[in-house]
Amino acid sequence: MLKHKGFPGRLPGSDYQFVIRRANPKGVTPLKALERYKDRKAADKRADAAFMKALWEHFGEDEFERGNLDAGRLSWLFGREVVPADAEDFDPASYEALLKIDLRRAMASFPEVFAEDEAEEMPDWEEMWNGDNDEDMRD
C-alpha cells in the first residue's frame, strides 16, 4: 500500500480521518459512492471540503493511487468529484486503484476550495497602480 507522504492525516481539531496507517488485514474496504443528503452536519461538510482541498493541493489534475487514503472519506466524494482514472480497469477494492479529480464537478461542489486558488493568482490592481502617470496619460 502506497503511503502518501505529506498528505494530512485528519481534519485538524476533529476525528475525521483522511488516511489510514496500515492495510486492513481483513481485506481492502471497497470504494462506493455514498449519498450526501442536504441535512448532513456542518462538520461533515467541512470534512468533505477539507479533504477535497487536500486532494487538490496534493495531486491537482494528475491521476493518483488510492494507497492509504481513507475509504470512508473517499467514498463521500467517489463517483462525483473523485472518479476512476480508467473506468474499464478499475477495482474498487484495491489499494493500487488509480483515481483522479473530476475538476468540473469538484469546482461546482466545492467552490470555496478553488476560489482561494483564484484569489491568490489575481494581482492587486490598486497596489500596482500608484496614479503618478494620470496627467501623462491625458496628453
C-alpha positions in Angstrom: 0.0 0.0 0.0 1.4 3.4 -1.1 1.6 5.9 1.7 1.1 9.5 0.5 3.8 11.4 2.3 2.8 15.0 3.3 -0.9 14.3 3.0 -2.9 15.5 6.1 -3.8 12.7 8.4 -7.1 14.2 9.5 -9.2 17.3 9.7 -7.5 19.5 12.4 -9.4 19.5 15.7 -11.6 16.6 14.8 -11.8 12.9 14.5 -12.4 13.0 10.7 -9.7 10.7 9.3 -8.1 11.3 5.9 -5.5 8.5 5.8 -5.1 5.0 7.3 -1.9 3.9 9.0 -1.7 0.3 7.7 -3.5 -2.0 5.3 -6.6 -3.7 6.6 -5.6 -7.4 7.4 -9.3 -8.5 6.8 -9.2 -7.1 3.2 -9.4 -3.8 1.4 -12.5 -1.7 2.1 -14.1 -1.2 -1.3 -14.9 2.3 -2.5 -18.6 3.1 -3.1 -20.4 6.3 -3.8 -22.2 7.4 -0.6 -25.2 9.7 -0.9 -24.7 13.2 0.5 -28.0 14.3 1.8 -28.8 18.0 2.4 -29.3 17.5 6.1 -25.7 16.4 6.8 -24.0 18.0 9.7 -21.9 21.1 9.1 -18.8 19.3 10.4 -19.3 16.5 7.9 -19.5 19.1 5.1 -16.3 20.8 6.4 -14.5 17.5 6.4 -15.6 16.9 2.8 -14.3 20.3 1.7 -11.1 19.9 3.7 -10.4 16.5 2.1 -11.2 17.8 -1.4 -8.7 20.7 -0.7 -6.1 18.3 0.4 -6.6 16.1 -2.7 -6.4 19.2 -4.9 -3.3 20.6 -3.3 -1.5 17.2 -3.2 -2.5 15.8 -6.6 -4.0 18.5 -8.7 -5.4 17.2 -12.0 -3.0 14.2 -12.0 -4.0 10.7 -11.6 -3.3 9.3 -8.1 -3.2 5.9 -6.5 -5.7 5.2 -3.7 -2.9 4.0 -1.4 -3.5 4.9 2.3 -6.4 7.4 1.6 -9.3 6.5 3.9 -12.0 4.6 2.0 -14.8 6.1 4.1 -13.7 9.7 3.4 -13.1 8.9 -0.3 -16.5 7.3 -0.6 -18.2 10.6 0.2 -16.6 12.1 -3.0 -16.3 8.9 -5.1 -18.4 8.8 -8.3 -18.8 12.6 -8.3 -15.7 14.7 -7.6 -13.3 11.7 -7.5 -13.6 9.2 -10.3 -11.7 6.2 -11.6 -8.8 7.2 -13.8 -9.7 4.2 -16.1 -13.3 3.1 -15.6 -12.8 -0.2 -17.5 -9.8 -1.3 -15.5 -10.9 -0.2 -12.0 -11.0 -2.3 -8.9 -12.8 -0.5 -6.0 -11.2 -3.0 -3.5 -7.6 -2.3 -4.4 -5.1 0.0 -2.8 -3.4 0.3 -6.2 -6.6 1.7 -7.9 -6.0 4.9 -9.9 -8.3 7.8 -9.3 -8.5 11.4 -10.5 -10.4 14.6 -9.6 -13.3 15.5 -11.9 -12.4 19.2 -11.9 -15.6 20.5 -13.3 -17.8 18.7 -10.7 -15.3 19.4 -7.9 -15.4 23.1 -8.6 -19.2 23.1 -8.7 -19.5 21.1 -5.4 -16.7 22.9 -3.5 -16.3 26.4 -5.0 -14.7 27.6 -1.8 -11.7 25.2 -2.3 -11.0 26.5 -5.7 -11.9 30.2 -5.1 -8.9 30.5 -2.8 -6.5 29.5 -5.6 -8.0 32.0 -8.0 -7.8 34.8 -5.4 -4.1 34.2 -4.9 -3.4 34.4 -8.6 -5.1 37.7 -9.2 -2.9 40.7 -8.8 -3.9 43.6 -6.6 -4.6 46.3 -9.1 -4.9 49.0 -6.5 -1.5 48.3 -5.2 0.0 48.1 -8.7 -1.4 51.5 -9.8 0.1 54.4 -8.0 -1.6 57.1 -10.0 1.6 59.0 -10.8 1.0 58.9 -14.5 -2.6 60.2 -14.6 -1.6 63.5 -16.3 0.8 61.9 -18.7 -2.0 59.6 -20.0 -4.1 62.6 -21.0 -1.6 64.1 -23.4 
